[in-house]
Amino acid sequence: MQELAGKVAVVTGGASGIGRAMADRFARAGMKLVLADIEAASLEVAAGEIRETGAEVVEARTDVTELASVEALLATTLGAFGAVHVVCNNAGVATAGPVWEASIADWEFTLGANLWGVIHGVKTFAPVLLEQNEGHFVNTASMAGLVSGANMGVYNVSKYGVVALTETLFEDLRNAGSDVGASVLCPAFVQSRIWDSGRNRPESLRDADRQSLEDSEQGKALRVIIENAMPAARVADAVHDAILSKRLYIVTHESTRGPVERRMRNILDGTNPEAPLGDAESLQR
């Protein structure tokens, strides 16, 4: 896509963090917005604030773990604007701890939002973008989709899945001769509320025997790191530029490059990893 002004963007997880920053950036580019989030109150506030800038905004409470909810989001988008061009499958959550301690509820909660949410978004919106032969998907993964850090097993699996899905989507679109693009967003630490993911965890997926991330020592430390991390607006700028250039990989942090290079070298050389990803301070850059 060479021009965003007047086009329609859908952003899930759009009420806060990276999603909200992308919505703000698209609004400045002159796009019409459909803001989707599971938190109705936060969604209303975010949509109202963006509207005050003069942008056209429609809000849609959406649970990306449910296909029917994402299909309703498409219907809302087409009903409001008659088209859709940029689809940001961004909603996500986090869990942490040694992989053997993860409960089935942890897996269902994390994969439901982080991976199935993207699957539902691609499955639902692709036919529209393909038919008009114009548009772009932005699927939010993470540095955790490129390298596997300790105590993040469930989260890593979800984000590796998003990377694989988007790489394949990119190839499938190219094989089909389509002008629709696809990008996978792989940031390291970014200012957001992901440390407080449990606020949106369904009661059916809560585990009374396990401490929530936000209440754990690891979660408290994560909050401090994230609150001092890269501003989400910088990530949104990178997303904007990647859409215009139809770039597949969006790597926002310089600190990501070393761990990815070491991982690839270990694979090619058949050697075991010797060094961890890096300290928290370095992964904020």
C-alpha positions in Angstrom: 0.0 0.0 0.0 1.4 3.4 -1.0 -1.3 5.6 0.5 -3.0 5.3 3.8 -5.1 8.5 3.9 -8.8 7.7 3.6 -8.2 4.0 4.1 -9.7 1.9 6.9 -7.6 0.2 9.7 -8.8 -2.4 12.2 -6.8 -2.7 15.4 -7.5 -5.4 18.0 -6.2 -4.8 21.5 -6.6 -1.1 20.4 -7.5 0.4 23.8 -3.9 0.4 25.2 -0.3 -0.2 24.6 1.0 -1.0 21.1 -2.6 -1.2 19.7 -3.5 2.2 20.9 -0.2 3.7 19.6 -0.9 2.1 16.2 -4.4 3.6 16.2 -3.0 7.0 17.0 -0.4 6.7 14.2 -3.0 5.7 11.7 -5.2 8.5 12.7 -2.4 11.0 12.1 -2.0 9.4 8.6 -5.6 10.2 7.8 -7.0 6.7 8.2 -10.5 5.7 9.4 -10.4 3.4 12.4 -12.2 0.5 13.9 -10.9 0.1 17.4 -11.4 -3.3 18.9 -10.7 -4.5 22.5 -12.2 -6.8 25.1 -12.3 -4.0 27.7 -15.4 -2.0 26.9 -14.7 1.0 29.3 -11.1 1.4 28.1 -12.2 1.1 24.5 -14.8 3.8 24.9 -12.2 6.2 26.4 -9.6 5.4 23.7 -12.0 5.9 20.8 -13.3 9.1 22.3 -9.8 10.5 22.7 -8.8 9.6 19.1 -12.1 11.1 17.8 -11.2 14.4 19.4 -8.2 14.6 17.0 -10.7 14.7 14.1 -10.4 11.0 13.1 -13.3 8.8 12.2 -13.5 6.1 14.8 -15.8 3.2 15.4 -15.4 1.0 18.5 -16.2 -2.7 18.7 -15.9 -4.7 21.8 -14.2 -7.9 20.6 -13.0 -11.2 22.1 -10.5 -12.4 19.6 -10.5 -15.9 21.1 -14.0 -16.3 19.6 -14.3 -16.6 15.9 -17.9 -15.3 16.0 -16.7 -12.2 17.7 -14.1 -11.5 15.1 -16.6 -12.1 12.3 -18.8 -9.6 14.0 -15.9 -7.1 14.0 -15.7 -7.5 10.2 -19.4 -6.9 9.9 -19.1 -3.8 12.0 -16.2 -2.5 9.9 -18.0 -3.1 6.6 -21.2 -1.6 8.0 -19.4 1.5 9.1 -17.0 2.2 6.3 -17.8 -0.3 3.5 -14.2 -1.5 3.3 -11.1 -2.5 5.2 -7.5 -2.2 4.2 -5.2 -2.6 7.2 -5.8 -5.4 9.7 -3.7 -5.3 12.9 -4.1 -8.6 14.8 -2.6 -7.2 17.9 -4.5 -8.3 21.0 -2.4 -10.4 23.4 -1.7 -11.6 26.9 1.3 -12.9 28.9 2.0 -15.7 31.3 5.3 -16.7 32.8 7.2 -19.4 34.7 9.0 -22.7 34.0 7.2 -24.5 31.2 6.5 -27.6 33.4 4.6 -25.5 35.9 2.2 -24.1 33.3 -1.3 -25.2 33.7 -3.6 -26.2 30.9 -5.5 -23.0 31.7 -2.3 -21.0 31.1 -1.9 -22.6 27.7 -5.6 -22.0 26.7 -5.5 -18.4 27.9 -2.3 -17.5 26.2 -2.8 -19.4 22.9 -6.4 -18.3 22.8 -5.5 -14.6 22.6 -2.0 -14.6 21.1 -2.3 -17.3 18.4 -6.0 -18.1 17.9 -6.7 -14.4 17.9 -4.4 -13.9 14.9 -5.7 -17.0 13.2 -9.3 -15.8 13.5 -8.3 -12.3 12.2 -6.5 -13.7 9.1 -9.3 -16.3 8.4 -12.0 -13.7 8.7 -10.5 -10.7 6.9 -8.4 -12.3 4.2 -11.3 -13.0 1.8 -12.1 -9.3 1.7 -8.6 -8.1 1.2 -8.0 -10.7 -1.4 -11.1 -9.9 -3.4 -10.2 -6.2 -3.5 -6.5 -7.1 -4.1 -5.4 -4.4 -1.7 -4.5 -4.3 2.0 -2.1 -5.3 4.6 -2.0 -7.6 7.7 0.1 -6.7 10.7 0.3 -9.6 13.1 1.8 -8.9 16.5 4.4 -11.5 17.6 7.4 -10.6 19.8 11.1 -11.0 20.1 9.8 -14.1 21.9 8.7 -15.4 18.5 12.4 -15.4 17.3 14.3 -16.5 20.3 13.2 -18.6 23.3 13.9 -17.1 26.7 13.6 -19.0 30.0 10.4 -18.9 32.0 8.4 -17.8 29.0 7.6 -21.2 27.4 3.8 -20.7 26.9 4.3 -17.2 25.6 7.1 -18.2 23.4 5.1 -20.9 21.8 2.2 -18.5 21.0 4.6 -16.0 19.5 6.6 -18.5 17.4 3.2 -19.5 16.0 2.4 -16.0 15.0 5.8 -15.7 13.2 5.2 -19.0 11.4 1.7 -18.0 10.4 2.7 -14.6 9.1 5.7 -15.9 7.1 3.4 -18.5 5.5 0.8 -15.9 4.8 3.4 -13.7 3.1 4.4 -16.6 0.9 0.8 -17.7 0.1 -0.1 -14.1 -0.9 2.9 -13.9 -3.1 2.2 -17.3 -4.7 -1.4 -16.1 -5.4 0.0 -13.0 -7.1 -1.9 -10.8 -4.6 -1.0 -7.2 -3.8 -2.0 -7.8 -0.2 0.9 -7.5 2.2 1.7 -9.1 5.5 4.1 -8.0 8.3 5.0 -9.7 11.6 5.8 -7.3 14.5 8.5 -8.6 16.8 9.3 -6.0 19.5 11.2 -6.6 22.7 10.0 -4.7 25.8 7.5 -1.9 25.1 5.5 0.2 27.4 2.1 -1.5 27.8 -0.2 -3.2 30.3 0.7 -6.7 29.3 2.2 -7.4 32.8 -1.4 -7.1 34.0 -2.9 -9.5 31.5 -4.8 -11.3 34.2 -7.3 -8.5 34.3 -8.9 -10.0 31.2 -8.5 -13.7 32.1 -11.9 -15.5 32.1 -13.0 -17.1 35.3 -13.1 -20.4 33.6 -9.3 -20.2 32.9 -8.2 -19.0 36.3 -6.1 -21.5 38.3 -6.7 -21.2 42.1 -3.5 -23.2 42.7 -1.2 -20.8 40.8 -0.3 -17.2 41.6 -1.2 -14.8 38.8 1.6 -13.1 36.8 0.7 -9.6 38.1 0.9 -10.8 41.7 4.2 -12.8 41.4 7.6 -11.4 42.0 8.4 -12.0 38.3 5.4 -10.0 37.3 6.2 -7.1 39.6 9.7 -7.0 38.2 8.3 -7.2 34.7 6.1 -4.2 35.4 9.1 -2.1 36.3 10.9 -3.1 33.2 7.9 -2.5 30.9 7.1 0.9 32.4 10.6 2.0 31.6 10.8 0.4 28.1 10.5 1.7 24.6 7.5 4.0 24.1 4.8 2.3 22.1 4.7 5.3 19.7 8.1 4.3 18.3 6.8 0.8 17.5 3.8 2.3 15.8 6.0 4.5 13.6 7.9 1.3 12.5 4.6 -0.4 11.7 3.4 2.5 9.6 6.6 2.5 7.6 6.5 -1.3 7.2 3.0 -1.2 5.7 4.1 1.4 3.1 7.2 -0.6 2.2 5.4 -4.0 2.4 8.1 -5.3 4.7 7.6 -8.7 6.3 9.7 -8.4 9.4 9.3 -5.5 11.8 12.1 -5.7 14.4 12.0 -2.6 16.6 14.8 -3.2 19.1 18.5 -3.2 18.2 19.0 -5.6 21.1 17.1 -8.3 19.2 19.7 -8.7 16.5 22.4 -10.3 18.6 20.2 -13.1 20.1 18.6 -13.9 16.8 22.0 -14.1 15.1 23.3 -16.4 17.9 20.2 -18.7 17.5 20.7 -19.0 13.8 24.4 -19.7 14.3 23.6 -22.4 16.8 21.1 -24.0 14.4 23.6 -24.0 11.5 26.5 -25.1 13.6 24.6 -27.7 15.6 25.7 -26.2 18.9 23.8 -25.6 22.1 23.0 -22.0 23.3 25.7 -20.7 25.7 24.4 -17.3 26.6 21.0 -16.1 27.8 19.1 -13.5 25.7 20.5 -10.5 27.6 19.7 -8.5 30.7 16.5 -6.6 31.1 18.2 -3.2 30.5 19.7 -4.2 27.2 16.4 -5.7 25.9 14.7 -2.3 26.3 16.8 -0.8 23.5 
